[in-house]
Amino acid sequence: MSVRLYIGNLPQDLKSKELEALLKNIGEGIRFKAVFDRETGNCRGFGFANVNNEKVATAVIDQLNGSEFNGQNLRVERSERKDSNSGGGRRNSGGPNGNSKGSNRKDVKKVVHSDAPIAEAPDPRWAGELSKLKELLANQKTAV
């Protein structure tokens, strides 16, 4: 089973090949991917490594956590998988659906299915009564 590691406190001018070479010295079967900013192309300061072997993953943590790399002390730990319903996801970056104005992504209206009633929708059991009330109010406004 693959172990996923978080590698943080990476320099912004990271060259992935340098870190990959460092990881290869520790063991085989390590795949690393840094997270880069879309606009600037600089490293966002962290990345993830997938390690095929549990012992190699432990060795990576032991050898690299707190060690110096390009002037930074690395932070290496096991990555916790995000729960898809945790609400983490993307932050609102200005536009609708979290898209920024300069984004190339289309605005997509997502349909979310849930058993919970929608706050704006009236209870269907009272729909008949609600329509009668609306009609009464409309008649009162026209009479005044």
C-alpha positions in Angstrom: 0.0 0.0 0.0 1.2 3.5 -0.9 2.0 6.0 1.9 1.4 9.7 1.1 3.8 12.2 2.8 3.4 15.9 3.1 6.7 17.8 2.5 6.4 21.4 3.6 8.5 24.5 4.1 9.9 24.2 0.6 11.7 27.2 -1.0 9.7 29.2 -3.6 12.4 28.8 -6.2 12.3 25.0 -5.7 13.8 22.8 -8.5 11.9 19.5 -8.2 14.8 17.5 -9.6 17.0 18.5 -6.6 14.5 17.2 -4.0 13.8 14.1 -6.1 17.5 13.3 -6.1 17.6 13.7 -2.3 14.6 11.4 -2.0 16.2 8.8 -4.3 19.2 8.7 -2.0 16.9 7.5 0.8 15.1 4.8 -1.1 13.4 3.6 -4.3 9.8 3.9 -5.2 9.3 7.5 -4.2 7.3 9.9 -6.4 7.3 13.6 -5.5 5.1 16.4 -6.8 5.4 20.0 -5.7 2.4 22.3 -5.7 3.0 25.4 -7.8 1.1 28.7 -8.0 -0.8 28.9 -11.3 -0.2 32.6 -11.8 3.5 33.0 -10.8 4.7 29.5 -11.4 6.6 29.6 -8.0 6.4 26.7 -5.5 3.7 27.3 -2.9 6.0 25.9 -0.2 4.8 22.3 -0.1 4.3 19.1 -2.1 3.4 15.5 -1.7 5.5 12.3 -2.0 4.0 8.9 -2.6 6.1 6.1 -1.2 5.5 2.4 -2.1 7.1 1.0 1.0 6.2 1.7 4.7 9.8 1.3 5.8 11.0 3.8 3.2 8.3 6.3 4.2 9.4 6.1 7.8 13.1 6.6 6.7 12.1 9.7 4.6 10.3 11.2 7.7 13.2 10.3 10.0 15.9 11.7 7.7 14.3 14.8 6.2 12.0 16.2 8.9 13.7 19.2 10.3 16.7 18.9 7.9 18.0 21.8 5.9 17.2 22.0 2.2 18.2 25.1 0.2 18.1 27.3 3.3 14.8 26.0 4.7 14.1 23.4 7.4 11.8 20.8 5.8 8.7 19.6 7.5 7.9 16.0 6.6 4.9 14.1 7.9 2.3 11.6 6.9 -0.5 13.3 4.9 -4.0 13.0 6.1 -6.5 12.3 3.3 -9.0 15.1 2.9 -12.6 14.0 3.4 -14.5 15.0 0.2 -17.4 16.4 2.3 -15.3 18.3 4.8 -15.9 21.6 3.1 -12.2 22.4 2.7 -11.8 22.7 -1.0 -11.1 26.0 -2.7 -11.4 29.3 -1.1 -13.6 32.0 -2.6 -11.3 34.0 -4.8 -13.6 36.7 -5.9 -16.0 35.4 -8.6 -19.0 33.2 -8.6 -18.3 29.6 -7.7 -14.9 30.6 -6.3 -13.5 31.5 -9.8 -11.4 34.6 -10.1 -12.2 37.1 -12.9 -9.1 36.1 -15.0 -9.9 32.4 -14.7 -10.2 30.3 -17.9 -12.6 27.9 -16.2 -16.3 28.0 -17.2 -18.9 29.0 -14.6 -20.6 25.8 -13.9 -23.7 25.6 -11.8 -23.3 22.5 -9.7 -26.3 20.5 -8.6 -25.9 19.2 -5.1 -28.1 16.4 -4.1 -29.1 16.1 -0.4 -31.8 14.7 1.6 -31.9 17.8 3.8 -34.7 20.3 2.8 -33.5 23.5 1.1 -33.9 26.5 3.3 -35.5 28.7 0.6 -38.1 26.2 -0.6 -41.4 25.9 1.3 -42.5 22.7 2.9 -44.5 20.9 0.2 -47.1 19.8 2.8 -48.1 23.5 3.1 -47.9 24.4 -0.6 -51.7 24.6 -1.0 -52.1 26.7 2.2 -49.3 29.0 1.1 -50.8 29.6 -2.3 -54.1 30.5 -0.7 -52.3 33.0 1.7 -50.5 34.6 -1.3 -53.8 35.0 -3.1 -55.4 36.6 -0.1 -52.5 39.0 0.3 -52.6 39.9 -3.4 -56.4 40.6 -3.1 -55.8 42.9 -0.1 -53.1 44.9 -1.8 -55.3 45.5 -4.9 -58.3 46.5 -2.7 -56.4 49.2 -0.8 
